[in-house]
Amino acid sequence: MPERASSGPSIPEPPFPFRQFIVKMHGRCNLACRYCYLYEGPDRSWRTRPAATPPDVLERTARRIGEHAAAHGLTDLSLVLHGGEPLLAGVDTLARFTGLVRDRVPDGCTVHATVQTNATLLTERRLAVLARHSVRVGISLDGGLPEHNTLRTDHAGRPSWPAAARGARLVAERHPEAYAGILTVVDPTTDPVELYESLLTLRPPALDLLLPHGNWSAPPPHRQGPGTPYGDWLCAVFDRWWRAGRRETRVRLFEECLALLLGLPAATESLGLAPFDALVVETDGSIEQVDSLKSCYEGAARTGLDVFRHRFDEALRHPGVAARQAGAASLAARCRACPLLHVCGGGHYAHRYRAGHGFANPSVYCADLQRLIHHVARGLAGAAAPAASEGGVP
């Protein structure tokens, strides 16, 4: 990897190798969530791709991952089995592909495998297979109560909550070692503390709180007027989490924000300036950027590459990937001048888009992110003051 010449320690420069490989195991979903940006958004490429990923695509993908790991001396990587709903591919296929990737990476490289599922298809047998093959289970839900999940229905309009709740509890009770956590998209119309506490009843080891995908040309719900509804919602959950007196669960957004405020390295798409290191392999073998870009416009994630003809290093040279690995240099001037730059990092890349102006804009959630970061900083300062006093520090 090239390095910048300096009198002090060398600082790595892009391109940075990919470390997160998101593989579409199935291109369809058994649910029809009404807000889904993937199937209800502007990008319709899923319609022309195979539903299930063919064996030759999986074999070549495993080979490309191993090749990339060897070329860059990776000691660990993340393998995310994704969809659609990946369990539609069959749990044995997921396990077999994970084993194939582990066989292809060099000795000494650890593959951290996770399946991201809506939990409705989880059974004892399927969980046992995943646990046996060290595949952790991440679950996507809108909350921990039936009324939080009214927009998550199947294709006949029936509620998904009973099956999803059953699947989540099955993981927590029978295979807690395989439980990766819960992902939920923030809805500012819900009661933040009620929703957070409802998710705690499902005993997740970690929570991912995600802002809904939107941008300046297609604003997210409830973000058209003044105020900071998403920031306010997140601040309320932060206070409940921060003041619990014990770590009930990890909340990645909050932990990463705290780490960045303390000057520590952190890696999340929503905060900080850590280099982008993820790619997607679609069911037809196409190599793409992450799915969130599909919320912007048709073809936004496309690279023109595929696993049969191209190495992953060629994706590192794609202009879109290069821009996301350029750190502050790719941000809007307003972001580069902001005192919160190293914590906010410009926010999620997809949320910066404006038609006709690309991605060199502040996040559509700029005000909400500022609200959250300032609030977390006050919480951190409040906790540090008594600790300093008790330690005799003036």
ABEGO torsion letter per residue (X at the ends): XBBBBBABBBBBBOBBBBABBBBBABABBABBBAABAAAABABAAAAABBABBBAAAAAAAAAAAAAAAAAAGBABBBBBBBOEBAAAAEAAAAAAAAAAAAAABBBGBBBBBBBBBAGAABBAAAAAAAAAAGBBBBBBBAEABAAAAAABBBAAGBBAAAAAAAAAAAAAAABAAABAEBBBBBBAABBAAAAAAAAAAAGBABBBBBBBBBBAABBBBGAABBEBAAAAAAAAAAAAAAAAGBBABBBAAAAAAAAAAAGBBBBBAABEABBBABBBBBAAGBBBBBAAAAAABBGAABAGBBAAABBAAAAAABAAAAAAAAEAAABBAAAAABAAAAAAGGEBAAAABBBGAEABBBBAAAAAAAAAAAAAAAAAAAAAAAAAAAAGBX
